[in-house]
Amino acid sequence: MKTMISMDGKRIWRTTNEKASELYAEGEANYVPKSTWKEKVRDIDKEVHESPVGAGFAHKDTKANKMSKAQKRQMRKTL
C-alpha cells in the first residue's frame, strides 16, 4: 500500500503499489508519507480527549478496580 496525493493537493488516499506506480507515471499523483494520510484523513473523525497523562490518549472517567488472580489468592490465604 502506498499513500498518494493529487497534483492539486486536495485529495489524499491509500492505494495498492501497482495503482500507485501507474498514477505516478501518468503524472496524476505524487507519493506522500503515511503520516500525512493519518493526520489529514484517518484521524479527522476521531475526537481526541486532552488528558494530563499525555496528548492523544483518551481518558476513561470510570475505572474498574478488578483484583488480579494473585490478589484474590492472597485474600483467601489471609482469611
ABEGO torsion letter per residue (X at the ends): XBBBBBAAGABBBBBBAAAAAAAAAAGABBBBBAAAAAAAAAAAABBBBBBAAEBGBBBBABBBBBBBAAAAAAAAAAX
